[in-house]
Amino acid sequence: MNTIKRTRTHANPLANLQEIHFEGFGNTRPIFVDVGAFKGEFMAQLADKFPDHNFICFEIRTPIAEHLREKFKDRPNFRVFDGDAGRNFRNILEPCLKEGAKIEEIFVNFPDPWFKDRHKKRRFITTEFCHTLATWLPAETPIVFQTDQQFLFEETLEYLKETPYQSIKRFEDSVHGIPTDWEKVKMAKGEPIWRMTFTRD
Ligand SMILES: C[S@@+](CC[C@H](N)C(=O)[O-])C[C@H]1O[C@@H](n2cnc3c(N)ncnc32)[C@H](O)[C@@H]1O
């Protein structure tokens, strides 16, 4: 499939109850994880820079996930999972950790902002999610968060204050020199981008 059907509405992650499982890659290569991989160009270019790593793409919208599977079908170090990344994060990543792989970085690039107050629980990074993460994800695993929504960045900083994720580093430029699809659109319009990496202490 060469095109992705355009959809205007965001997928409500709380309505997607699909449980997905993974037994790991069967090797201990370090892993990059992309939450909401969309067209997958960021991960494709990252793989060109890091050919010895493994790559996990989460994408909630099934047609887009199918497009990603097709795009990466000849790359044995890629896996694409559809469903809500939040619900399935542990199912997918913990087996990789158990087989001895390190999670190099987790990317939450330009997540759906869910502007309305009543939709805040649909955001990917929430205080509750970070508390759960802290129970199983190694402390040193960096979580990279980028957004073009200043309010979302500031509210996410507020959420983090109540979690064990207290080591926060802001940065200015595209991660590994690779702009994401969304980032390219925003940069072309001259719009600002807010970026940080956070870890547990
Ligand atoms: C605004 S786009 C950003 C895409 C890409 N990360 C980029 O920077 O170009 C958000 C993407 O995340 C996906 N998404 C939203 N919520 C998700 C969830 N809970 N789990 C997995 N994917 C999700 C959407 O379908 C969409 O493709």
The ligand as an SDF file (V2000), in Angstrom:
LIG
                    3D

 27 29  0  0  0  0  0  0  0  0999 V2000
    0.4180   13.7330   15.5900 C   0  0  0  0  0  0  0  0  0  0  0  0
    0.8840   12.2240   14.9480 S   0  0  0  0  0  0  0  0  0  0  0  0
    2.6670   12.2630   15.0820 C   0  0  0  0  0  0  0  0  0  0  0  0
    3.3100   11.2030   14.2200 C   0  0  0  0  0  0  0  0  0  0  0  0
    4.8300   11.0120   14.3420 C   0  0  0  0  0  0  0  0  0  0  0  0
    5.2220   10.6080   15.6740 N   0  0  0  0  0  0  0  0  0  0  0  0
    5.5780   12.2400   13.9030 C   0  0  0  0  0  0  0  0  0  0  0  0
    6.1860   12.8840   14.7600 O   0  0  0  0  0  0  0  0  0  0  0  0
    5.5620   12.5290   12.6990 O   0  0  0  0  0  0  0  0  0  0  0  0
    0.4510   11.0760   16.2640 C   0  0  0  0  0  0  0  0  0  0  0  0
    0.4810    9.6370   15.8300 C   0  0  0  0  0  0  0  0  0  0  0  0
    0.3410    8.8060   16.9760 O   0  0  0  0  0  0  0  0  0  0  0  0
   -0.6410    7.8050   16.7450 C   0  0  0  0  0  0  0  0  0  0  0  0
   -1.1960    7.4770   18.0810 N   0  0  0  0  0  0  0  0  0  0  0  0
   -1.9650    8.2840   18.8390 C   0  0  0  0  0  0  0  0  0  0  0  0
   -2.2490    7.7050   20.0210 N   0  0  0  0  0  0  0  0  0  0  0  0
   -1.6150    6.5070   20.0220 C   0  0  0  0  0  0  0  0  0  0  0  0
   -1.5440    5.4340   20.9680 C   0  0  0  0  0  0  0  0  0  0  0  0
   -2.1490    5.5180   22.1630 N   0  0  0  0  0  0  0  0  0  0  0  0
   -0.8200    4.3520   20.6360 N   0  0  0  0  0  0  0  0  0  0  0  0
   -0.1830    4.2690   19.4320 C   0  0  0  0  0  0  0  0  0  0  0  0
   -0.2290    5.2570   18.5030 N   0  0  0  0  0  0  0  0  0  0  0  0
   -0.9340    6.3570   18.7860 C   0  0  0  0  0  0  0  0  0  0  0  0
   -1.6110    8.4760   15.7850 C   0  0  0  0  0  0  0  0  0  0  0  0
   -2.4090    7.5550   15.0620 O   0  0  0  0  0  0  0  0  0  0  0  0
   -0.6420    9.2690   14.8810 C   0  0  0  0  0  0  0  0  0  0  0  0
   -0.1480    8.4780   13.8300 O   0  0  0  0  0  0  0  0  0  0  0  0
  1  2  1  0
  2  3  1  0
  2 10  1  0
  3  4  1  0
  4  5  1  0
  5  6  1  0
  5  7  1  0
  7  8  2  0
  7  9  1  0
 10 11  1  0
 11 12  1  0
 11 26  1  0
 12 13  1  0
 13 14  1  0
 13 24  1  0
 14 15  1  0
 14 23  1  0
 15 16  2  0
 16 17  1  0
 17 18  1  0
 17 23  2  0
 18 19  1  0
 18 20  2  0
 20 21  1  0
 21 22  2  0
 22 23  1  0
 24 25  1  0
 24 26  1  0
 26 27  1  0
M  CHG  2   2   1   9  -1
M  END
$$$$
